[in-house]
């Protein structure tokens, strides 16, 4: 299969190094093609800068929204094809990729509707001399860099609000998962997006991503990925004095209170950590259980985990497919081996499956660990895999000391029957999102982002469009007489 890339509204071969997408189930080749080059980056950004300054930024909001509505409908019409494409790229079960594709369609539709409500402001200050108003205007060229774990959903969460705000977008998908991004470019082209407003430039982050964000005509960086890369991009943004939206790593605590519904909690915990193979920034990877319920929760959790079906993502009923690559699986395994060396109990999992049918894929069994202190590496560092570390707590003070003892602050979960107590507890957790008696549920209308080293800024919500815009204030003089200062 040959693959062209989308540069300044044209489909053509990239001028960079060879790159590829492989199927994590068996390592087979999906596609091999030439990535973007530095020359492609320059061409795409120059075209983007000209395109947003043209009639796109002058279109009325509802006219920009119509393109997004059309894209949403196109995605829904091709949902199964897109789900299969993303599953081929990153190995997620089809049930998950279908949900992610549907989410991308919903994002385009929501942002289109929100775009139609964009308006300026008329401050209420009373003055006989002047009145004021403010407008929101595009930033210009946006650099959007997306991860491999949920490509199509992450990409739409950046492309849609940026375009709605009148900008152009240079999208750099994760090196391992370029296929969904290129397909999205095709759909935007079919929907009538003017040429130059979207380019998709696959390639290595250290080369192509670096060139994109450092280009002088790029006016904002929107990145989802690891904290180390995010910190580097923040330095670039600071040097250029441009904005940056960074959705980074996590080591999210899940809390089982003394009064929790155990069955509800345990099943939610399993979903929160083991769906997507734990390859999610918001995975509930640290579990804190009240001492009085610790053994009960642990026993039920292990039993349910051992019943999860690990296998081919195309097989109905599969809970976990392979991890993204053998290299990533080896990284996850190394964390578990270190936990063993430090004296942890491996309650279930802790290895690749023995099934010969899975031997060619990058599979790893869902794993539960306990017996380590909260300051151990396994409890502190993001593993980004199906590994849950469990710790007991005595009281709220003990819980908060452990749960908030993290450089990350992306999300948390609370399982309890007492919503008043849950609300108070949620306010004390140093995270950007808290789920109470549920987990990993999202609404495009609700802002999302992290505290501490989990990121800067927020995505989603009606204000998500304004995150890709800048505000201008206008003063209108009301007096007819000249200013008397120079008299």
Wavefront OBJ file of the C-alpha trace (Angstrom):
o trace
v 0.000 0.000 0.000
v 1.436 3.394 -0.992
v 0.642 6.462 1.051
v 0.925 10.115 0.169
v 0.869 12.907 2.719
v -1.188 16.111 2.760
v 0.919 19.234 2.235
v -0.689 22.638 1.725
v -3.826 21.139 0.212
v -2.020 18.676 -2.057
v -1.536 14.906 -1.803
v 1.991 13.926 -2.694
v 4.977 11.939 -1.520
v 6.898 13.429 1.343
v 10.510 14.387 0.805
v 11.744 13.014 4.111
v 12.920 9.671 5.473
v 10.989 6.444 5.109
v 8.493 5.824 7.897
v 5.950 3.104 8.562
v 2.908 1.929 10.476
v 2.884 -1.624 11.847
v 0.021 -3.710 13.211
v 0.753 -4.411 16.912
v -1.138 -7.729 16.756
v 1.617 -9.431 14.740
v 4.105 -6.756 13.754
v 3.032 -6.876 10.103
v 3.459 -3.804 7.948
v 0.396 -1.606 7.421
v 2.100 0.915 5.176
v 5.513 2.334 4.450
v 5.992 5.771 2.951
v 8.126 8.878 2.943
v 7.586 11.239 5.852
v 7.643 14.999 5.609
v 10.918 16.861 5.160
v 12.034 20.220 6.492
v 11.212 21.665 3.072
v 7.693 20.236 3.356
v 7.348 21.903 6.769
v 8.301 25.306 5.381
v 5.963 24.938 2.414
v 3.027 23.839 4.574
v 3.461 26.671 7.067
v 3.866 29.351 4.403
v 0.675 28.111 2.734
v -1.113 27.960 6.092
v -0.143 31.527 6.922
v -1.508 32.742 3.589
v -4.662 30.613 3.894
v -5.838 31.814 7.299
v -5.186 35.438 6.330
v -7.423 34.960 3.292
v -11.163 34.561 3.225
v -11.231 31.888 5.970
v -10.688 34.330 8.824
v -13.289 36.633 7.255
v -15.979 33.962 7.018
v -18.855 34.320 9.410
v -18.770 31.757 12.228
v -21.686 29.757 10.834
v -19.875 29.480 7.497
v -16.807 27.970 9.155
v -19.120 25.766 11.207
v -20.656 24.258 8.078
v -17.340 22.629 7.150
v -17.206 20.997 10.590
v -20.794 19.785 10.300
v -19.952 18.154 6.967
v -16.855 16.504 8.434
v -18.924 15.141 11.309
v -21.371 13.559 8.887
v -18.559 12.082 6.775
v -16.981 10.515 9.850
v -20.274 8.947 10.892
v -20.786 7.559 7.407
v -17.351 5.881 7.508
v -17.285 4.941 11.185
v -16.445 1.257 10.742
v -13.708 1.947 8.195
v -12.118 4.571 10.438
v -12.355 2.309 13.493
v -10.581 -0.485 11.614
v -7.923 1.963 10.444
v -7.152 3.162 13.965
v -7.130 -0.400 15.299
v -4.593 -1.339 12.609
v -2.445 1.592 13.715
v -2.393 1.067 17.493
v -3.987 -2.315 18.250
v -6.976 -1.146 20.258
v -10.078 -3.370 20.253
v -12.628 -2.337 17.659
v -15.209 -1.541 20.343
v -12.849 1.147 21.679
v -11.869 2.551 18.309
v -15.523 2.785 17.259
v -16.180 4.856 20.367
v -13.197 7.097 19.595
v -14.330 7.651 16.012
v -17.821 8.505 17.237
v -16.207 10.901 19.700
v -14.363 12.642 16.854
v -17.637 13.106 14.979
v -19.262 14.470 18.119
v -16.393 16.876 18.696
v -16.697 18.317 15.189
v -20.454 18.689 15.634
v -20.192 20.323 19.079
v -17.466 22.746 18.017
v -19.489 23.688 14.937
v -22.467 24.515 17.131
v -20.319 26.435 19.607
v -18.686 28.314 16.739
v -22.064 29.657 15.691
v -22.445 31.284 19.114
v -19.111 33.138 19.060
v -19.549 36.761 20.018
v -17.598 39.716 21.288
v -18.134 41.551 24.557
v -19.525 44.961 25.419
v -18.081 45.975 28.804
v -20.596 47.720 31.030
v -18.483 50.706 32.035
v -20.497 53.951 31.705
v -18.671 56.964 30.334
v -19.873 60.059 28.423
v -16.526 60.173 26.620
v -16.185 56.686 25.114
v -17.534 53.165 24.977
v -15.597 49.926 24.688
v -16.050 46.573 23.061
v -13.815 43.559 22.509
v -13.563 41.008 19.739
v -11.934 37.601 19.407
v -9.601 37.098 16.462
v -7.535 34.167 15.115
v -4.000 33.552 16.316
v -2.797 32.318 12.921
v -0.926 29.073 12.302
v -1.399 26.411 14.989
v 1.021 23.525 15.562
v -0.979 20.474 16.696
v 1.003 17.439 17.894
v -0.953 14.320 18.852
v -0.248 10.983 20.613
v -0.510 7.387 19.414
v -2.945 6.094 22.020
v -6.151 7.837 20.822
v -5.220 9.501 17.542
v -8.493 10.383 15.841
v -10.156 11.745 18.969
v -7.100 13.769 20.019
v -6.628 15.138 16.531
v -10.200 16.350 16.202
v -10.031 17.995 19.632
v -7.283 20.224 18.257
v -8.211 20.654 14.591
v -11.896 21.523 15.097
v -11.597 24.408 17.607
v -8.530 25.823 15.866
v -10.321 25.959 12.512
v -13.498 27.238 14.144
v -11.485 30.152 15.515
v -10.342 31.097 12.013
v -6.843 29.588 12.165
v -4.839 27.184 10.023
v -3.479 23.909 11.452
v -0.237 22.011 10.889
v -0.868 18.540 12.319
v 2.049 16.315 13.293
v 0.636 12.896 14.248
v 2.566 10.417 16.365
v 5.217 8.659 14.323
v 3.701 5.227 15.042
v 0.104 6.154 14.125
v -0.190 8.393 11.042
v -3.132 6.709 9.309
v -6.117 8.289 11.058
v -4.664 11.793 10.700
v -4.171 11.356 6.968
v -7.717 10.033 6.615
v -9.043 13.052 8.515
v -7.256 15.322 6.051
v -9.071 13.528 3.240
v -12.420 14.074 4.951
v -11.753 17.769 5.566
v -10.846 18.131 1.914
v -14.120 16.440 0.924
v -15.992 18.758 3.292
v -14.742 21.804 1.412
v -12.007 23.126 3.680
v -9.992 25.626 1.614
v -6.517 24.462 0.581
v -3.671 25.287 2.920
v -5.711 25.450 6.130
v -4.754 21.907 7.106
v -1.547 19.992 6.465
v -0.662 16.598 7.943
v 3.084 16.068 8.272
v 4.089 12.628 9.594
v 7.651 12.192 10.761
v 9.949 12.063 13.752
v 9.064 14.433 16.540
v 12.667 15.513 17.097
v 12.956 16.541 13.454
v 9.581 17.430 11.970
v 7.800 18.334 15.206
v 10.753 20.465 16.272
v 10.842 22.303 12.940
v 7.108 22.998 13.055
v 7.012 24.475 16.549
v 10.141 26.567 16.037
v 8.924 28.110 12.789
v 8.471 31.879 13.285
v 4.991 31.865 11.726
v 3.577 29.291 14.176
v 1.628 31.193 16.834
v 0.514 28.445 19.199
v 1.564 24.922 20.191
v -1.117 22.403 21.111
v 0.444 19.158 22.329
v -0.790 15.942 23.900
v 1.891 13.497 25.007
v 4.655 12.883 27.510
v 5.715 15.361 30.182
v 9.374 15.443 29.119
v 8.452 16.493 25.585
v 5.838 18.895 26.924
v 8.404 20.632 29.091
v 10.696 21.019 26.064
v 7.859 22.509 24.010
v 7.015 24.902 26.838
v 10.575 26.257 26.653
v 10.217 26.786 22.905
v 6.894 28.571 23.401
v 8.426 30.758 26.111
v 11.342 31.721 23.885
v 8.906 32.675 21.104
v 6.425 34.320 23.497
v 3.560 32.250 22.094
v 0.846 30.250 23.793
v 1.044 26.544 24.536
v -1.650 24.060 25.461
v -0.037 20.963 26.974
v -1.960 17.848 27.990
v 0.713 15.633 29.533
v 1.246 12.560 31.679
v -0.571 11.257 34.702
v -0.420 8.850 37.615
v -4.041 9.134 38.574
v -5.281 7.997 42.005
v -8.492 6.018 42.371
v -9.989 5.964 45.848
v -12.280 3.337 47.397
v -13.934 4.808 50.478
v -15.063 2.722 53.432
v -18.726 2.915 52.393
v -18.228 2.209 48.653
v -20.323 -0.244 46.656
v -17.553 -2.794 46.184
v -18.830 -4.396 42.994
v -19.436 -1.057 41.339
v -16.032 0.200 42.448
v -14.036 -2.856 41.379
v -15.534 -3.003 37.907
v -14.982 0.719 37.455
v -11.388 0.375 38.636
v -10.711 -2.380 36.093
v -12.124 -0.251 33.301
v -10.171 2.787 34.472
v -6.785 1.082 34.354
v -7.052 -1.851 31.937
v -9.164 -0.467 29.088
v -6.867 0.720 26.285
v -4.258 -1.555 27.835
v -3.553 1.160 30.388
v -2.172 3.308 27.574
v -4.053 6.423 28.631
v -2.839 9.536 30.383
v -5.872 9.406 32.682
v -5.548 5.686 33.523
v -6.369 5.075 37.195
v -2.987 3.509 37.899
v -2.770 4.132 41.674
v -5.494 2.548 43.794
v -6.058 3.623 47.397
v -8.408 1.425 49.420
v -9.606 2.069 52.962
v -7.886 -0.372 55.287
v -11.208 -1.886 56.393
v -12.037 -2.906 52.804
v -8.551 -3.645 51.539
v -8.543 -7.453 51.416
v -12.150 -7.639 50.176
v -11.498 -5.223 47.327
v -8.195 -6.853 46.426
v -9.669 -10.357 46.223
v -12.552 -9.285 43.987
v -10.272 -7.096 41.856
v -7.867 -9.962 41.182
v -10.692 -12.322 40.239
v -12.239 -9.898 37.732
v -8.840 -9.024 36.274
v -7.981 -12.662 35.708
v -11.206 -13.011 33.719
v -10.354 -10.210 31.266
v -9.916 -11.418 27.696
v -6.600 -10.437 26.132
v -6.389 -11.075 22.421
v -7.053 -10.041 18.850
v -8.687 -6.578 18.798
v -10.968 -7.716 15.960
v -12.523 -10.477 18.080
v -15.819 -9.417 19.684
v -15.583 -9.360 23.468
v -11.848 -8.688 23.615
v -11.055 -6.474 26.597
v -7.392 -5.768 25.820
v -5.460 -5.880 22.589
v -1.679 -5.613 22.259
v 0.353 -2.671 23.455
v 1.571 -0.253 20.802
v 4.928 -2.002 20.210
v 7.288 -4.613 21.580
v 9.600 -1.831 22.755
v 6.808 -0.293 24.804
v 5.795 -3.707 26.166
v 9.405 -4.240 27.273
v 9.332 -0.875 29.046
v 6.182 -1.880 30.934
v 7.724 -5.261 31.819
v 10.856 -3.539 33.141
v 8.762 -1.559 35.650
v 7.121 -4.756 36.883
v 10.504 -6.481 37.175
v 11.792 -3.573 39.237
v 8.736 -3.814 41.503
v 9.532 -7.512 42.022
v 13.114 -6.645 42.896
v 11.874 -4.146 45.480
v 9.748 -6.802 47.166
v 6.324 -6.158 45.664
v 3.629 -8.815 45.464
v 2.517 -9.517 41.902
v -1.073 -10.535 42.544
v -1.905 -11.309 38.914
v -0.299 -10.790 35.517
v 3.244 -9.569 35.453
v 4.181 -11.176 32.136
v 3.226 -11.631 28.505
v 0.451 -14.165 27.839
v 1.515 -17.772 27.177
v -0.984 -18.295 24.348
v 1.081 -19.187 21.229
v -1.505 -17.401 19.070
v -0.439 -14.119 20.681
v 3.317 -14.666 20.521
v 3.895 -12.368 17.537
v 2.111 -9.415 19.109
v 3.153 -6.932 21.792
v 0.772 -8.280 24.431
v 1.076 -7.933 28.204
v -1.297 -9.292 30.830
v -3.237 -6.939 33.123
v -1.156 -6.700 36.275
v -1.914 -5.873 39.909
v 0.852 -5.062 42.396
v 0.862 -4.281 46.092
v 3.307 -4.250 48.980
v 5.267 -1.149 47.924
v 5.420 2.281 49.606
v 3.806 5.275 47.928
v 7.205 6.778 47.092
v 8.450 3.801 45.058
v 9.106 4.243 41.334
v 6.170 2.051 40.346
v 3.890 4.239 42.465
v 5.334 7.530 41.236
v 6.260 7.168 37.559
v 3.889 6.878 34.628
v 4.129 3.321 33.253
v 1.525 3.823 30.510
v 0.508 0.207 30.522
v -1.860 -2.279 32.218
v -0.242 -2.080 35.656
v -2.212 -1.186 38.800
v -0.461 -0.540 42.093
v -2.654 -0.857 45.215
v -2.076 0.859 48.572
v -4.125 0.964 51.800
v -5.012 4.145 53.672
v -6.186 4.744 57.243
v -8.088 8.041 57.139
v -8.619 11.093 54.964
v -5.419 12.817 56.076
v -3.399 9.709 55.242
v -5.187 9.363 51.911
v -4.618 12.961 50.799
v -0.969 12.837 51.827
v -0.421 9.808 49.585
v -2.740 10.716 46.700
v -1.393 14.255 46.314
v 2.228 13.127 46.675
v 2.838 13.119 42.935
v 4.359 15.412 40.345
v 1.275 14.670 38.232
v -2.250 16.003 38.646
v -4.386 14.960 35.708
v -7.344 12.979 37.075
v -8.733 10.979 39.976
v -11.623 8.679 40.803
v -13.681 8.360 43.994
v -15.974 5.452 44.865
v -18.396 6.180 47.713
v -22.095 6.347 48.574
v -21.699 9.729 50.277
v -21.725 12.414 47.572
v -21.341 15.242 50.055
v -18.126 13.725 51.359
v -17.028 12.907 47.797
v -17.467 16.530 46.756
v -15.369 17.758 49.678
v -12.707 15.150 48.962
v -12.678 16.006 45.249
v -11.957 19.662 46.058
v -8.864 18.587 48.037
v -7.358 16.427 45.306
v -4.744 18.252 43.231
v -6.026 17.164 39.824
v -7.894 18.656 36.863
v -10.701 16.075 36.596
v -12.412 13.987 39.265
v -14.830 11.165 38.501
v -17.199 10.133 41.294
v -18.701 6.631 41.030
v -17.605 6.432 37.381
v -14.357 6.682 35.445
v -13.003 7.651 32.001
v -16.269 9.241 30.935
v -15.935 12.365 28.808
v -18.045 15.211 27.512
v -16.755 17.526 24.799
v -18.627 20.346 26.551
v -16.549 19.946 29.747
v -13.030 21.454 29.967
v -10.148 19.009 30.365
v -6.555 19.487 31.486
v -4.134 18.892 34.313
v -2.489 20.367 37.381
v 1.244 20.374 38.107
v 3.326 18.410 35.571
v 0.205 17.077 33.884
v -0.013 20.139 31.710
v -1.013 23.717 30.974
v -4.278 25.082 29.666
v -7.581 23.387 28.912
v -9.178 21.725 25.920
v -12.863 21.153 25.156
v -15.841 23.225 26.200
v -17.177 26.344 24.542
v -14.123 28.293 25.654
v -11.955 25.721 23.874
v -12.378 27.727 20.673
v -11.201 30.912 22.364
v -8.057 29.073 23.456
v -7.065 29.350 19.775
v -7.940 33.040 19.537
v -6.765 36.366 20.929
v -8.809 39.226 22.303
v -8.717 42.766 20.929
v -10.234 45.765 22.719
v -11.728 48.723 20.834
v -12.455 52.193 22.243
v -15.067 54.369 20.501
v -14.930 58.070 21.287
v -18.362 59.667 21.903
v -17.396 63.351 22.143
v -17.498 65.755 19.184
v -15.086 68.315 20.632
v -11.334 67.906 20.182
v -9.240 66.786 23.141
v -8.207 69.818 25.152
v -4.848 68.513 26.329
v -2.826 70.572 23.848
v -4.706 73.822 24.465
l 1 2 3 4 5 6 7 8 9 10 11 12 13 14 15 16 17 18 19 20 21 22 23 24 25 26 27 28 29 30 31 32 33 34 35 36 37 38 39 40 41 42 43 44 45 46 47 48 49 50 51 52 53 54 55 56 57 58 59 60 61 62 63 64 65 66 67 68 69 70 71 72 73 74 75 76 77 78 79 80 81 82 83 84 85 86 87 88 89 90 91 92 93 94 95 96 97 98 99 100 101 102 103 104 105 106 107 108 109 110 111 112 113 114 115 116 117 118 119 120 121 122 123 124 125 126 127 128 129 130 131 132 133 134 135 136 137 138 139 140 141 142 143 144 145 146 147 148 149 150 151 152 153 154 155 156 157 158 159 160 161 162 163 164 165 166 167 168 169 170 171 172 173 174 175 176 177 178 179 180 181 182 183 184 185 186 187 188 189 190 191 192 193 194 195 196 197 198 199 200 201 202 203 204 205 206 207 208 209 210 211 212 213 214 215 216 217 218 219 220 221 222 223 224 225 226 227 228 229 230 231 232 233 234 235 236 237 238 239 240 241 242 243 244 245 246 247 248 249 250 251 252 253 254 255 256 257 258 259 260 261 262 263 264 265 266 267 268 269 270 271 272 273 274 275 276 277 278 279 280 281 282 283 284 285 286 287 288 289 290 291 292 293 294 295 296 297 298 299 300 301 302 303 304 305 306 307 308 309 310 311 312 313 314 315 316 317 318 319 320 321 322 323 324 325 326 327 328 329 330 331 332 333 334 335 336 337 338 339 340 341 342 343 344 345 346 347 348 349 350 351 352 353 354 355 356 357 358 359 360 361 362 363 364 365 366 367 368 369 370 371 372 373 374 375 376 377 378 379 380 381 382 383 384 385 386 387 388 389 390 391 392 393 394 395 396 397 398 399 400 401 402 403 404 405 406 407 408 409 410 411 412 413 414 415 416 417 418 419 420 421 422 423 424 425 426 427 428 429 430 431 432 433 434 435 436 437 438 439 440 441 442 443 444 445 446 447 448 449 450 451 452 453 454 455 456 457 458 459 460 461 462 463 464 465 466 467 468 469 470 471 472 473 474 475 476 477 478 479 480 481 482 483 484 485 486 487
